[in-house]
Amino acid sequence: MMLSQCEAFYARYEASDGTASVRRDVSHDMTELTYEILATTLFSNQIVGEQADFAEDVEKLLNTMGRVDPMDLLKAPNWIPRIFRLRGAKVMKKFRKLVGDTAEERRRLIERDPENAPRDFLTLLLQAEGPDGLTAEEIEDNIITFIGAGHETTARSLGWTLYCLANAPHERALVEEELESVLGGETQPPPVEWLDLLPRTRAVFEEAMRLYPPAPSINRAAVQDDQWGDIKIEKDITVLIMPWTVHRHETLWDEPAAFIPSRFWPENRSAMHKYQYLPFGAGPRICIGATFALQEAVIALGVLLRRYRFDMAPQAKHPWPVQKLTTQPDGGLDMLITKR
């Protein structure tokens, strides 16, 4: 399903006027691609509602979700309105309606024809609904989380990967060589095998996630009083783990600011400490979708980079990374896509 969505997607890079290149905001494109993959793999492409403005809606949602409001810093009572929450209320209402309508449509299908209802993530959630299971609101929360976190993080990382390769032609050439070697024959290996068969392609994605971690900070609440060095950590206090800082720390990485995918080649991975690299978190709460995201990314890169070359567009500004829950390129990624 991932492969079919990627192959259907790349056709939009065909220039309609016959020119060799098209100019696109690749950040926006990757949001749409990962959404289409998510809609197919997790919801069997049965998400109800208007999807044309989905990428813009996600950006609006992430600009308001989880953002610290000045009233929070002042520890104001909850009844005092928060500006950012008010701004996000409209788009959240739209998301709530989308997922509520989708869930209700699936409930009717399960009741009407349980044998032919898709056996996907949505169906499994609904089967857990009930007095001893999930509430309807919790099901909606899970779906919104998967829409926001299950595709937004991968979308951002794919965009940053293409940006990094555009600025490292020698690394891009290695990936193109690998793709031709593995996928260039008369018959392609099954896409489920690509993650293992394309180690250099995987490595460029992982190195991009080191430089631009999709979740630049991870919040955890202390379950009890603790001590770390001279720092006393009280129960219930929030602790921020910062992958952005860890991934660029000079004591952990050689040339930490440089894009060097060979760090993640199979023969070099064993030298890395397990808490040195945290794109998916670590420990018992590590991201449940890590393998899903890696497989999705390698398939997407395999399909796109075999057919097209991505370069920064003329006079395009290099993007400044900003934290809006995920690490996003301010102003998008203005790129020139040329058919190889």
C-alpha positions, 0 to 999 in steps of 0.5 A, a space after each residue: 500500500 505504501 508503494 502504490 501511494 508513492 507511485 501514484 503521488 510522483 506523477 504530480 511532478 511531471 511538468 504539464 508544459 513539457 519543461 524539464 523541471 517543476 518548482 514546488 514546496 516539497 514540505 507541503 508535498 511530503 505532508 500530502 504524501 504521508 497523509 495519503 499513505 496514512 489514510 490508506 494503511 490505517 484507515 483503508 482510505 475511508 476518511 470522511 470529509 474534505 481533504 483538499 486543505 489538509 496540509 494547511 489544516 495540519 500546519 494550523 493545528 500544530 501552530 496551536 497544539 502544545 504551544 505555551 501561552 503567556 497565561 500559562 507562564 503566569 499560572 493564570 486560572 484555567 477559566 482565563 482564555 488562552 489566545 493560542 487555544 482560541 486560535 486552534 479551536 476552529 481547526 480542532 473542531 474541523 478535525 473532530 468532525 472529520 474523525 467523528 464522521 469517519 468513526 461513525 461511518 465505520 461503525 455502521 459498516 461493521 454493524 451492517 457487514 462485519 465480515 467485509 469491514 476493513 481490518 485496519 487501525 480504525 476497526 481495531 479501535 472501534 472493537 475496543 469501544 465499550 464500558 470496559 474499553 475506550 470511549 468515543 472521545 478516546 477513539 477520536 483522540 487516538 485517530 487525531 494523534 495518528 493523523 498529527 503524529 503518525 504522519 507529520 513527523 515522517 513528512 517533516 523528516 522526508 522534507 529535511 532529507 531531500 533538503 540535505 541531499 540537495 546540499 550534498 550531491 556526493 551523498 545523493 549520488 551514492 543513494 542514486 547508485 544504490 537505488 539503481 543497483 537494487 531497484 533497477 532490474 526487470 523485477 523489483 524486490 518486494 517493498 517489505 524488503 527495501 528497508 534491509 536492501 537499501 542501507 544507504 537510503 535508510 542512512 540518509 533519512 536517519 542522518 536527516 533525523 539526527 540533524 532535524 529530529 522530528 520531535 526536537 523535545 520530549 516531555 516526561 513527568 517524574 513519577 517520584 522524587 529523584 536526584 541527578 548529580 546536584 539537581 533535585 527532581 521533585 515528583 510530578 515536575 516536567 523534565 525535557 529531554 532535548 534530542 535536538 541538543 543531544 543529536 548535535 552535542 560535540 562530546 557525542 558526535 564527530 562534526 555534529 553539524 555536518 551531514 554524514 550519513 555514513 554514521 548510520 551505515 550498518 558497519 558503523 551503527 554498533 559504535 553508537 550509544 543507544 541514548 545518543 540518537 533519539 528520533 523516536 524516543 527511548 525506553 518503554 515509551 519509544 514510538 510505536 510507529 518507528 518501524 512503520 515510519 522507517 519503512 514508509 520513508 525508505 519506500 518514498 525515497 526509493 520511488 522519488 529519488 529513482 525518478 527525480 532529482 531535488 535541488 533548491 530552487 534559484 534564489 530560494 532561501 535556506 529554511 530556518 528550522 522552527 519548533 512547532 511540536 515537530 521541527 518544521 522549515 520556516 517558509 517551507 522547502 522551495 525546490 526544483 524537481 527535475 526528471 532524471 
